[in-house]
Amino acid sequence: MCPANKDADEPGAKFVGGNEHAVVTPDSFKNVYKTVMDAELGPQFGYRGEGKIPLCWYAPILEMQSAASPSIVMFWCLTQGAITVLQEFATQKQQDLFIPKLRTGEWGGTMGLTEPGAGSEVGACKSRAIPTDVPGKYKLTGTKCFISSGDHDLTENIKALFTGEKGNVLEGTVTNVFIVKKGKVFTPGRGVLPGTTAGALIKAMRKSGIKVIKGRVAMAVLRRADEVFLTNAPRGVIPVVRVDGRKIGTGKPGTMTRKIMAIFKEYVCRNI
């Protein structure tokens, strides 16, 4: 894989135009991509099904791949992101159509995040998918500047995904959202990628007798919450005291949030 890393800079990928494979990659990229896919060491994260390599094995493999040539690794990393979204939100018919080809690397996934005024700050993205009266059909609004892996000659087909909700709270850029109202904890359900920390915390809260309800959470409900907190792997439970400049509750971490932080700390000590 190392020669492919050098070739990523020189000669690099070339834009040649045309209706098919308008971007041409170096020959070394094609060799690496085929070798990795033939060895079934491509898309793994997020996939739930036969043939998945356990994460404890795949994580160090991906680390070595990334160290050898980070630019080419992105191709199958974006594909496994597309697989994750499909398995979480797509119909069974859609999953049966797309996932087998994505898993083998015959088809590839993309990343379409960057917008004017929203680069690495994903939370500033303004593109939306607005539901129509026809179930499953949406009107798209917004502008994307770059689509990573949007065109290349490594696969025969490339899939770009766009998801949206009806103005409800979903999640932070790298966090899951929870609100506390009248002693109960609410968190968005459908439309949210499951966070490992959030899932563990929900189990711990329920075991401790705290009622946790998963469903749609409107922005207005978030603003009127007694308490709000976020979760992610590096920081665990993160209290939120302001939303859009408005104080949440007293403007300080609430009693329930502090209790939940203690519950999660105890859970981590017992299980990690």
CYANA upper distance limits for C-alpha pairs under 8 A (distance plus 0.5 A):
  1 MET  CA      5 ASN  CA      7.36
  1 MET  CA     32 VAL  CA      6.57
  1 MET  CA     65 GLN  CA      7.86
  1 MET  CA     68 ALA  CA      6.20
  1 MET  CA     69 SER  CA      6.45
  2 CYS  CA      6 LYS  CA      7.45
  2 CYS  CA     68 ALA  CA      5.41
  2 CYS  CA     69 SER  CA      6.27
  3 PRO  CA      7 ASP  CA      6.80
  3 PRO  CA     28 SER  CA      7.46
  4 ALA  CA      8 ALA  CA      6.63
  4 ALA  CA     26 PRO  CA      8.27
  4 ALA  CA     28 SER  CA      5.75
  4 ALA  CA     29 PHE  CA      6.19
  4 ALA  CA     32 VAL  CA      7.92
  4 ALA  CA     69 SER  CA      6.92
  4 ALA  CA     72 ILE  CA      8.00
  5 ASN  CA      9 ASP  CA      7.93
  5 ASN  CA     68 ALA  CA      7.31
  5 ASN  CA     69 SER  CA      5.00
  5 ASN  CA     70 PRO  CA      7.67
  5 ASN  CA     71 SER  CA      7.29
  5 ASN  CA     72 ILE  CA      8.04
  6 LYS  CA     10 GLU  CA      7.06
  7 ASP  CA     11 PRO  CA      6.07
  7 ASP  CA     12 GLY  CA      6.11
  7 ASP  CA     26 PRO  CA      7.03
  7 ASP  CA     28 SER  CA      7.78
  8 ALA  CA     12 GLY  CA      4.90
  8 ALA  CA     13 ALA  CA      7.33
  8 ALA  CA     26 PRO  CA      7.89
  8 ALA  CA     71 SER  CA      7.39
 11 PRO  CA     26 PRO  CA      7.37
 12 GLY  CA     25 THR  CA      7.25
 12 GLY  CA     26 PRO  CA      6.77
 13 ALA  CA     23 VAL  CA      7.11
 13 ALA  CA     24 VAL  CA      6.12
 13 ALA  CA     25 THR  CA      5.01
 13 ALA  CA     26 PRO  CA      6.75
 14 LYS  CA     23 VAL  CA      6.02
 14 LYS  CA     24 VAL  CA      5.68
 14 LYS  CA     25 THR  CA      7.02
 15 PHE  CA     22 ALA  CA      6.30
 15 PHE  CA     23 VAL  CA      4.99
 15 PHE  CA     24 VAL  CA      6.92
 16 VAL  CA     22 ALA  CA      5.75
 16 VAL  CA     23 VAL  CA      6.44
 16 VAL  CA     24 VAL  CA      7.52
 17 GLY  CA     21 HIS  CA      8.20
 17 GLY  CA     22 ALA  CA      4.80
 17 GLY  CA     23 VAL  CA      7.52
 18 GLY  CA     22 ALA  CA      5.83
 21 HIS  CA    151 ASP  CA      6.71
 21 HIS  CA    152 HIS  CA      5.86
 21 HIS  CA    153 ASP  CA      5.75
 22 ALA  CA    151 ASP  CA      7.08
 22 ALA  CA    152 HIS  CA      7.26
 23 VAL  CA    151 ASP  CA      6.28
 23 VAL  CA    152 HIS  CA      5.20
 23 VAL  CA    153 ASP  CA      7.13
 24 VAL  CA    152 HIS  CA      6.22
 24 VAL  CA    153 ASP  CA      6.13
 25 THR  CA     29 PHE  CA      6.84
 25 THR  CA     30 LYS  CA      7.88
 25 THR  CA    152 HIS  CA      7.12
 25 THR  CA    153 ASP  CA      7.00
 25 THR  CA    154 LEU  CA      8.08
 26 PRO  CA     30 LYS  CA      7.54
 27 ASP  CA     31 ASN  CA      7.02
 28 SER  CA     32 VAL  CA      6.67
 29 PHE  CA     33 TYR  CA      6.45
 29 PHE  CA     72 ILE  CA      7.36
 29 PHE  CA    154 LEU  CA      8.34
 30 LYS  CA     34 LYS  CA      6.62
 30 LYS  CA    154 LEU  CA      6.55
 31 ASN  CA     35 THR  CA      6.63
 32 VAL  CA     36 VAL  CA      6.59
 33 TYR  CA     37 MET  CA      6.63
 33 TYR  CA     72 ILE  CA      8.29
 33 TYR  CA    154 LEU  CA      7.66
 34 LYS  CA     38 ASP  CA      6.43
 35 THR  CA     39 ALA  CA      6.72
 36 VAL  CA     40 GLU  CA      6.75
 36 VAL  CA     41 LEU  CA      5.87
 36 VAL  CA     42 GLY  CA      6.46
 37 MET  CA     41 LEU  CA      6.52
 37 MET  CA     42 GLY  CA      5.99
 37 MET  CA    104 THR  CA      6.80
 37 MET  CA    105 GLY  CA      6.52
 40 GLU  CA    104 THR  CA      7.77
 42 GLY  CA     76 TRP  CA      6.18
 42 GLY  CA     77 CYS  CA      8.29
 42 GLY  CA    103 ARG  CA      8.16
 42 GLY  CA    104 THR  CA      8.27
 42 GLY  CA    105 GLY  CA      7.69
 43 PRO  CA     47 TYR  CA      8.20
 43 PRO  CA     76 TRP  CA      5.86
 43 PRO  CA     77 CYS  CA      6.76
 43 PRO  CA     79 THR  CA      6.81
 43 PRO  CA     80 GLN  CA      5.21
 43 PRO  CA    102 LEU  CA      8.37
 43 PRO  CA    103 ARG  CA      6.55
 43 PRO  CA    105 GLY  CA      8.15
 44 GLN  CA     52 LYS  CA      6.56
 44 GLN  CA     53 ILE  CA      7.15
 44 GLN  CA     58 TYR  CA      8.05
 44 GLN  CA     80 GLN  CA      6.68
 45 PHE  CA     55 LEU  CA      8.01
 45 PHE  CA     80 GLN  CA      6.44
 45 PHE  CA     81 GLY  CA      8.09
 45 PHE  CA     84 THR  CA      8.17
 46 GLY  CA     80 GLN  CA      7.00
 46 GLY  CA     81 GLY  CA      7.55
 46 GLY  CA     83 ILE  CA      7.36
 46 GLY  CA     84 THR  CA      5.24
 47 TYR  CA     52 LYS  CA      7.27
 47 TYR  CA     80 GLN  CA      7.56
 47 TYR  CA     83 ILE  CA      6.86
 47 TYR  CA     84 THR  CA      6.58
 47 TYR  CA     87 GLN  CA      8.04
 48 ARG  CA     52 LYS  CA      7.49
 48 ARG  CA     87 GLN  CA      8.25
 53 ILE  CA     57 TRP  CA      7.14
 53 ILE  CA     58 TYR  CA      6.50
 54 PRO  CA     58 TYR  CA      6.68
 55 LEU  CA     59 ALA  CA      6.11
 56 CYS  CA     60 PRO  CA      7.88
 57 TRP  CA     61 ILE  CA      7.23
 58 TYR  CA     62 LEU  CA      6.56
 59 ALA  CA     63 GLU  CA      6.66
 60 PRO  CA     64 MET  CA      6.76
 61 ILE  CA     65 GLN  CA      6.76
 62 LEU  CA     66 SER  CA      6.47
 63 GLU  CA     67 ALA  CA      6.69
 64 MET  CA     68 ALA  CA      6.74
 65 GLN  CA     69 SER  CA      6.73
 65 GLN  CA     70 PRO  CA      7.58
 65 GLN  CA     73 VAL  CA      7.16
 66 SER  CA     70 PRO  CA      4.81
 66 SER  CA     71 SER  CA      8.38
 66 SER  CA     73 VAL  CA      6.51
 69 SER  CA     73 VAL  CA      7.05
 70 PRO  CA     74 MET  CA      7.11
 71 SER  CA     75 PHE  CA      8.33
 72 ILE  CA     76 TRP  CA      8.44
 73 VAL  CA     77 CYS  CA      6.77
 74 MET  CA     78 LEU  CA      6.48
 75 PHE  CA     79 THR  CA      7.05
 75 PHE  CA    108 GLY  CA      7.64
 75 PHE  CA    109 GLY  CA      7.92
 75 PHE  CA    110 THR  CA      8.35
 75 PHE  CA    149 SER  CA      6.86
 76 TRP  CA     80 GLN  CA      6.72
 76 TRP  CA    105 GLY  CA      7.88
 76 TRP  CA    108 GLY  CA      7.58
 76 TRP  CA    109 GLY  CA      8.02
 77 CYS  CA     81 GLY  CA      6.94
 78 LEU  CA     82 ALA  CA      6.94
 78 LEU  CA    108 GLY  CA      8.13
 78 LEU  CA    109 GLY  CA      5.77
 78 LEU  CA    110 THR  CA      5.94
 78 LEU  CA    111 MET  CA      6.80
 78 LEU  CA    149 SER  CA      8.35
 79 THR  CA     83 ILE  CA      6.82
 79 THR  CA    102 LEU  CA      7.02
 79 THR  CA    105 GLY  CA      8.48
 79 THR  CA    108 GLY  CA      5.73
 79 THR  CA    109 GLY  CA      4.41
 79 THR  CA    110 THR  CA      7.09
 80 GLN  CA     84 THR  CA      6.71
 80 GLN  CA    102 LEU  CA      8.33
 80 GLN  CA    103 ARG  CA      8.29
 80 GLN  CA    109 GLY  CA      7.88
 81 GLY  CA     85 VAL  CA      6.97
 81 GLY  CA    109 GLY  CA      7.87
 82 ALA  CA     86 LEU  CA      6.73
 82 ALA  CA    109 GLY  CA      6.05
 82 ALA  CA    110 THR  CA      7.81
 82 ALA  CA    159 LYS  CA      8.41
 82 ALA  CA    160 ALA  CA      8.34
 82 ALA  CA    161 LEU  CA      7.49
 83 ILE  CA     87 GLN  CA      6.61
 83 ILE  CA     99 ILE  CA      6.67
 83 ILE  CA    102 LEU  CA      7.61
 83 ILE  CA    103 ARG  CA      8.32
 84 THR  CA     88 GLU  CA      6.73
 85 VAL  CA     89 PHE  CA      6.46
 85 VAL  CA     90 ALA  CA      7.89
 85 VAL  CA    193 LEU  CA      8.02
 86 LEU  CA     90 ALA  CA      5.20
 86 LEU  CA     91 THR  CA      8.48
 86 LEU  CA     94 GLN  CA      8.15
 86 LEU  CA     95 GLN  CA      6.66
 86 LEU  CA     99 ILE  CA      8.08
 87 GLN  CA     95 GLN  CA      7.11
 88 GLU  CA    193 LEU  CA      7.71
 89 PHE  CA    191 GLY  CA      7.69
 90 ALA  CA     94 GLN  CA      6.32
 90 ALA  CA     95 GLN  CA      6.62
 91 THR  CA     95 GLN  CA      6.73
 92 GLN  CA     96 ASP  CA      6.57
 93 LYS  CA     97 LEU  CA      6.73
 94 GLN  CA     98 PHE  CA      6.65
 95 GLN  CA     99 ILE  CA      5.89
 96 ASP  CA    100 PRO  CA      7.33
 97 LEU  CA    101 LYS  CA      8.33
 98 PHE  CA    102 LEU  CA      6.78
 99 ILE  CA    103 ARG  CA      6.40
100 PRO  CA    104 THR  CA      7.02
101 LYS  CA    105 GLY  CA      6.80
101 LYS  CA    106 GLU  CA      5.81
101 LYS  CA    107 TRP  CA      5.92
102 LEU  CA    106 GLU  CA      6.63
102 LEU  CA    107 TRP  CA      5.34
102 LEU  CA    108 GLY  CA      6.34
102 LEU  CA    109 GLY  CA      7.98
105 GLY  CA    155 THR  CA      7.50
106 GLU  CA    155 THR  CA      5.83
106 GLU  CA    156 GLU  CA      6.74
106 GLU  CA    157 ASN  CA      7.69
107 TRP  CA    155 THR  CA      5.80
107 TRP  CA    156 GLU  CA      6.48
107 TRP  CA    157 ASN  CA      5.27
107 TRP  CA    158 ILE  CA      6.03
107 TRP  CA    159 LYS  CA      7.78
108 GLY  CA    155 THR  CA      6.72
108 GLY  CA    157 ASN  CA      6.93
108 GLY  CA    158 ILE  CA      5.18
108 GLY  CA    159 LYS  CA      6.63
109 GLY  CA    149 SER  CA      7.69
109 GLY  CA    150 GLY  CA      8.43
109 GLY  CA    158 ILE  CA      6.22
109 GLY  CA    159 LYS  CA      5.51
109 GLY  CA    160 ALA  CA      6.60
110 THR  CA    147 ILE  CA      7.08
110 THR  CA    148 SER  CA      6.16
110 THR  CA    149 SER  CA      5.64
110 THR  CA    150 GLY  CA      6.14
110 THR  CA    158 ILE  CA      7.71
110 THR  CA    159 LYS  CA      6.96
110 THR  CA    160 ALA  CA      5.86
110 THR  CA    161 LEU  CA      8.10
111 MET  CA    147 ILE  CA      6.08
111 MET  CA    148 SER  CA      5.52
111 MET  CA    149 SER  CA      7.43
111 MET  CA    150 GLY  CA      8.07
111 MET  CA    160 ALA  CA      7.74
112 GLY  CA    144 LYS  CA      7.11
112 GLY  CA    146 PHE  CA      6.84
112 GLY  CA    147 ILE  CA      4.90
112 GLY  CA    148 SER  CA      6.85
112 GLY  CA    160 ALA  CA      8.01
113 LEU  CA    119 GLY  CA      7.78
113 LEU  CA    122 VAL  CA      7.30
113 LEU  CA    125 CYS  CA      7.92
113 LEU  CA    144 LYS  CA      7.28
113 LEU  CA    146 PHE  CA      7.78
113 LEU  CA    147 ILE  CA      7.64
114 THR  CA    118 ALA  CA      6.28
114 THR  CA    119 GLY  CA      5.18
114 THR  CA    120 SER  CA      7.65
114 THR  CA    122 VAL  CA      8.16
114 THR  CA    125 CYS  CA      8.09
114 THR  CA    144 LYS  CA      6.28
114 THR  CA    145 CYS  CA      6.12
114 THR  CA    146 PHE  CA      6.22
114 THR  CA    147 ILE  CA      8.07
115 GLU  CA    119 GLY  CA      6.63
115 GLU  CA    125 CYS  CA      6.94
115 GLU  CA    126 LYS  CA      8.39
115 GLU  CA    143 THR  CA      6.45
115 GLU  CA    144 LYS  CA      5.18
115 GLU  CA    145 CYS  CA      5.64
115 GLU  CA    146 PHE  CA      7.97
116 PRO  CA    143 THR  CA      7.82
116 PRO  CA    144 LYS  CA      7.88
116 PRO  CA    145 CYS  CA      7.18
117 GLY  CA    124 ALA  CA      8.00
117 GLY  CA    125 CYS  CA      8.42
118 ALA  CA    122 VAL  CA      6.83
118 ALA  CA    123 GLY  CA      8.35
118 ALA  CA    124 ALA  CA      5.82
118 ALA  CA    125 CYS  CA      5.98
121 GLU  CA    125 CYS  CA      8.09
121 GLU  CA    173 THR  CA      8.48
122 VAL  CA    173 THR  CA      6.55
123 GLY  CA    172 GLY  CA      7.44
123 GLY  CA    173 THR  CA      6.20
126 LYS  CA    142 GLY  CA      6.73
127 SER  CA    140 LEU  CA      7.82
127 SER  CA    141 THR  CA      5.94
127 SER  CA    142 GLY  CA      4.56
127 SER  CA    143 THR  CA      6.99
127 SER  CA    144 LYS  CA      8.43
128 ARG  CA    140 LEU  CA      6.35
128 ARG  CA    141 THR  CA      5.88
128 ARG  CA    142 GLY  CA      7.04
128 ARG  CA    163 THR  CA      8.36
128 ARG  CA    164 GLY  CA      6.48
129 ALA  CA    138 TYR  CA      6.09
129 ALA  CA    139 LYS  CA      6.13
129 ALA  CA    140 LEU  CA      5.18
129 ALA  CA    141 THR  CA      7.11
129 ALA  CA    162 PHE  CA      7.76
129 ALA  CA    163 THR  CA      6.81
129 ALA  CA    164 GLY  CA      5.18
129 ALA  CA    165 GLU  CA      7.39
130 ILE  CA    138 TYR  CA      5.67
130 ILE  CA    139 LYS  CA      5.57
130 ILE  CA    140 LEU  CA      6.81
130 ILE  CA    141 THR  CA      8.35
130 ILE  CA    164 GLY  CA      7.44
130 ILE  CA    165 GLU  CA      7.66
130 ILE  CA    166 LYS  CA      7.29
131 PRO  CA    135 PRO  CA      8.21
131 PRO  CA    136 GLY  CA      8.09
131 PRO  CA    137 LYS  CA      6.80
131 PRO  CA    138 TYR  CA      4.99
131 PRO  CA    139 LYS  CA      6.98
131 PRO  CA    165 GLU  CA      8.17
131 PRO  CA    166 LYS  CA      7.57
132 THR  CA    137 LYS  CA      6.43
132 THR  CA    138 TYR  CA      5.93
132 THR  CA    139 LYS  CA      7.31
133 ASP  CA    137 LYS  CA      8.36
150 GLY  CA    158 ILE  CA      7.45
150 GLY  CA    160 ALA  CA      8.08
151 ASP  CA    158 ILE  CA      7.75
164 GLY  CA    191 GLY  CA      8.14
165 GLU  CA    191 GLY  CA      7.51
167 GLY  CA    218 ALA  CA      7.60
167 GLY  CA    219 MET  CA      7.99
168 ASN  CA    216 ARG  CA      6.97
168 ASN  CA    217 VAL  CA      6.13
168 ASN  CA    218 ALA  CA      5.05
168 ASN  CA    219 MET  CA      6.46
169 VAL  CA    188 PRO  CA      7.29
169 VAL  CA    216 ARG  CA      7.90
169 VAL  CA    217 VAL  CA      5.97
169 VAL  CA    218 ALA  CA      6.22
169 VAL  CA    219 MET  CA      6.23
169 VAL  CA    222 LEU  CA      8.33
170 LEU  CA    176 ASN  CA      8.35
170 LEU  CA    177 VAL  CA      7.84
170 LEU  CA    188 PRO  CA      6.25
170 LEU  CA    191 GLY  CA      7.17
170 LEU  CA    192 VAL  CA      6.38
170 LEU  CA    217 VAL  CA      8.19
171 GLU  CA    175 THR  CA      6.59
171 GLU  CA    176 ASN  CA      5.46
171 GLU  CA    177 VAL  CA      6.04
171 GLU  CA    188 PRO  CA      8.12
171 GLU  CA    192 VAL  CA      7.06
172 GLY  CA    176 ASN  CA      6.47
172 GLY  CA    177 VAL  CA      7.35
174 VAL  CA    232 ASN  CA      7.20
175 THR  CA    195 GLY  CA      8.18
175 THR  CA    230 LEU  CA      6.48
175 THR  CA    231 THR  CA      5.85
175 THR  CA    232 ASN  CA      5.51
176 ASN  CA    195 GLY  CA      7.21
176 ASN  CA    198 ALA  CA      6.97
176 ASN  CA    230 LEU  CA      5.96
176 ASN  CA    231 THR  CA      5.75
176 ASN  CA    232 ASN  CA      7.22
177 VAL  CA    187 THR  CA      6.53
177 VAL  CA    188 PRO  CA      7.69
177 VAL  CA    228 VAL  CA      8.05
177 VAL  CA    229 PHE  CA      6.78
177 VAL  CA    230 LEU  CA      5.22
177 VAL  CA    231 THR  CA      7.27
178 PHE  CA    185 VAL  CA      7.11
178 PHE  CA    186 PHE  CA      6.18
178 PHE  CA    187 THR  CA      5.16
178 PHE  CA    188 PRO  CA      8.14
178 PHE  CA    228 VAL  CA      6.29
178 PHE  CA    229 PHE  CA      5.86
178 PHE  CA    230 LEU  CA      6.48
179 ILE  CA    185 VAL  CA      6.17
179 ILE  CA    186 PHE  CA      5.74
179 ILE  CA    187 THR  CA      6.95
179 ILE  CA    222 LEU  CA      7.14
179 ILE  CA    225 ALA  CA      6.61
179 ILE  CA    226 ASP  CA      7.97
179 ILE  CA    227 GLU  CA      6.24
179 ILE  CA    228 VAL  CA      4.85
179 ILE  CA    229 PHE  CA      6.87
180 VAL  CA    184 LYS  CA      6.08
180 VAL  CA    185 VAL  CA      5.08
180 VAL  CA    186 PHE  CA      6.81
180 VAL  CA    225 ALA  CA      6.46
180 VAL  CA    226 ASP  CA      6.06
180 VAL  CA    227 GLU  CA      5.38
180 VAL  CA    228 VAL  CA      6.59
180 VAL  CA    256 MET  CA      8.05
181 LYS  CA    185 VAL  CA      7.00
181 LYS  CA    186 PHE  CA      8.16
181 LYS  CA    225 ALA  CA      6.02
181 LYS  CA    226 ASP  CA      5.76
181 LYS  CA    227 GLU  CA      7.52
182 LYS  CA    226 ASP  CA      7.79
183 GLY  CA    210 ILE  CA      8.44
183 GLY  CA    256 MET  CA      7.91
184 LYS  CA    210 ILE  CA      7.31
184 LYS  CA    211 LYS  CA      5.89
184 LYS  CA    212 VAL  CA      6.77
184 LYS  CA    213 ILE  CA      8.12
185 VAL  CA    210 ILE  CA      7.93
185 VAL  CA    211 LYS  CA      6.70
185 VAL  CA    212 VAL  CA      5.24
185 VAL  CA    213 ILE  CA      6.71
186 PHE  CA    212 VAL  CA      6.28
186 PHE  CA    213 ILE  CA      5.32
186 PHE  CA    214 LYS  CA      6.41
186 PHE  CA    215 GLY  CA      7.92
186 PHE  CA    217 VAL  CA      8.09
187 THR  CA    212 VAL  CA      8.09
187 THR  CA    213 ILE  CA      6.92
187 THR  CA    214 LYS  CA      5.55
187 THR  CA    215 GLY  CA      6.95
187 THR  CA    216 ARG  CA      8.13
187 THR  CA    217 VAL  CA      7.43
188 PRO  CA    192 VAL  CA      7.33
188 PRO  CA    214 LYS  CA      6.01
188 PRO  CA    215 GLY  CA      5.44
188 PRO  CA    216 ARG  CA      5.71
188 PRO  CA    217 VAL  CA      6.22
189 GLY  CA    214 LYS  CA      5.20
189 GLY  CA    215 GLY  CA      4.89
189 GLY  CA    216 ARG  CA      6.79
190 ARG  CA    215 GLY  CA      7.25
190 ARG  CA    216 ARG  CA      7.98
194 PRO  CA    198 ALA  CA      7.79
194 PRO  CA    199 GLY  CA      7.45
195 GLY  CA    199 GLY  CA      6.54
195 GLY  CA    232 ASN  CA      7.72
196 THR  CA    200 ALA  CA      6.78
196 THR  CA    232 ASN  CA      8.37
196 THR  CA    233 ALA  CA      7.74
197 THR  CA    201 LEU  CA      6.56
197 THR  CA    231 THR  CA      6.91
197 THR  CA    232 ASN  CA      6.21
197 THR  CA    233 ALA  CA      6.03
197 THR  CA    236 GLY  CA      7.24
198 ALA  CA    202 ILE  CA      6.61
198 ALA  CA    231 THR  CA      6.46
198 ALA  CA    232 ASN  CA      7.57
199 GLY  CA    203 LYS  CA      6.98
200 ALA  CA    204 ALA  CA      6.79
201 LEU  CA    205 MET  CA      6.51
201 LEU  CA    264 PHE  CA      6.63
202 ILE  CA    206 ARG  CA      6.64
202 ILE  CA    212 VAL  CA      7.39
203 LYS  CA    207 LYS  CA      6.61
204 ALA  CA    208 SER  CA      6.76
204 ALA  CA    263 ILE  CA      7.37
204 ALA  CA    264 PHE  CA      7.36
204 ALA  CA    267 TYR  CA      7.24
205 MET  CA    209 GLY  CA      6.94
205 MET  CA    210 ILE  CA      5.71
205 MET  CA    211 LYS  CA      7.95
205 MET  CA    212 VAL  CA      7.91
205 MET  CA    260 ILE  CA      7.56
205 MET  CA    263 ILE  CA      7.59
206 ARG  CA    210 ILE  CA      5.54
206 ARG  CA    211 LYS  CA      6.54
206 ARG  CA    212 VAL  CA      7.16
208 SER  CA    263 ILE  CA      8.33
217 VAL  CA    221 VAL  CA      6.96
217 VAL  CA    222 LEU  CA      7.54
218 ALA  CA    222 LEU  CA      7.03
219 MET  CA    223 ARG  CA      6.90
220 ALA  CA    224 ARG  CA      6.94
221 VAL  CA    225 ALA  CA      6.63
222 LEU  CA    228 VAL  CA      8.11
223 ARG  CA    243 VAL  CA      7.19
223 ARG  CA    246 ARG  CA      8.16
223 ARG  CA    248 ILE  CA      7.45
224 ARG  CA    248 ILE  CA      7.86
225 ALA  CA    248 ILE  CA      7.15
225 ALA  CA    249 GLY  CA      7.59
226 ASP  CA    248 ILE  CA      6.92
226 ASP  CA    249 GLY  CA      5.44
226 ASP  CA    254 GLY  CA      8.38
227 GLU  CA    240 VAL  CA      7.97
227 GLU  CA    241 VAL  CA      8.07
227 GLU  CA    248 ILE  CA      6.53
227 GLU  CA    249 GLY  CA      6.46
227 GLU  CA    253 PRO  CA      7.85
227 GLU  CA    254 GLY  CA      6.52
227 GLU  CA    256 MET  CA      8.17
227 GLU  CA    257 THR  CA      7.51
228 VAL  CA    239 PRO  CA      6.86
228 VAL  CA    240 VAL  CA      5.75
228 VAL  CA    241 VAL  CA      7.57
228 VAL  CA    248 ILE  CA      7.63
228 VAL  CA    257 THR  CA      8.14
229 PHE  CA    237 VAL  CA      7.18
229 PHE  CA    238 ILE  CA      5.89
229 PHE  CA    239 PRO  CA      4.83
229 PHE  CA    240 VAL  CA      5.52
229 PHE  CA    257 THR  CA      7.45
230 LEU  CA    237 VAL  CA      6.33
230 LEU  CA    238 ILE  CA      5.46
230 LEU  CA    239 PRO  CA      6.94
230 LEU  CA    240 VAL  CA      7.60
231 THR  CA    235 ARG  CA      7.69
231 THR  CA    236 GLY  CA      5.79
231 THR  CA    237 VAL  CA      5.19
231 THR  CA    238 ILE  CA      6.44
232 ASN  CA    236 GLY  CA      5.77
232 ASN  CA    237 VAL  CA      7.51
236 GLY  CA    264 PHE  CA      8.14
237 VAL  CA    260 ILE  CA      8.36
237 VAL  CA    261 MET  CA      6.34
237 VAL  CA    264 PHE  CA      8.06
239 PRO  CA    253 PRO  CA      6.17
239 PRO  CA    257 THR  CA      7.25
240 VAL  CA    248 ILE  CA      7.97
240 VAL  CA    253 PRO  CA      7.53
241 VAL  CA    247 LYS  CA      6.35
241 VAL  CA    248 ILE  CA      5.56
241 VAL  CA    249 GLY  CA      7.98
241 VAL  CA    250 THR  CA      8.38
241 VAL  CA    251 GLY  CA      5.34
241 VAL  CA    252 LYS  CA      6.03
241 VAL  CA    253 PRO  CA      6.92
242 ARG  CA    246 ARG  CA      5.65
242 ARG  CA    247 LYS  CA      4.99
242 ARG  CA    248 ILE  CA      5.82
242 ARG  CA    251 GLY  CA      7.18
243 VAL  CA    247 LYS  CA      7.18
243 VAL  CA    248 ILE  CA      7.45
247 LYS  CA    251 GLY  CA      5.41
248 ILE  CA    252 LYS  CA      8.22
249 GLY  CA    254 GLY  CA      8.03
250 THR  CA    254 GLY  CA      8.08
253 PRO  CA    257 THR  CA      6.77
253 PRO  CA    258 ARG  CA      7.21
254 GLY  CA    258 ARG  CA      6.76
255 THR  CA    259 LYS  CA      6.71
256 MET  CA    260 ILE  CA      6.62
257 THR  CA    261 MET  CA      6.63
258 ARG  CA    262 ALA  CA      6.85
259 LYS  CA    263 ILE  CA      6.78
260 ILE  CA    264 PHE  CA      6.63
261 MET  CA    265 LYS  CA      6.65
262 ALA  CA    266 GLU  CA      6.68
263 ILE  CA    267 TYR  CA      6.67
264 PHE  CA    268 VAL  CA      6.65
265 LYS  CA    269 CYS  CA      6.78
266 GLU  CA    270 ARG  CA      6.76
267 TYR  CA    271 ASN  CA      6.59
268 VAL  CA    272 ILE  CA      5.86
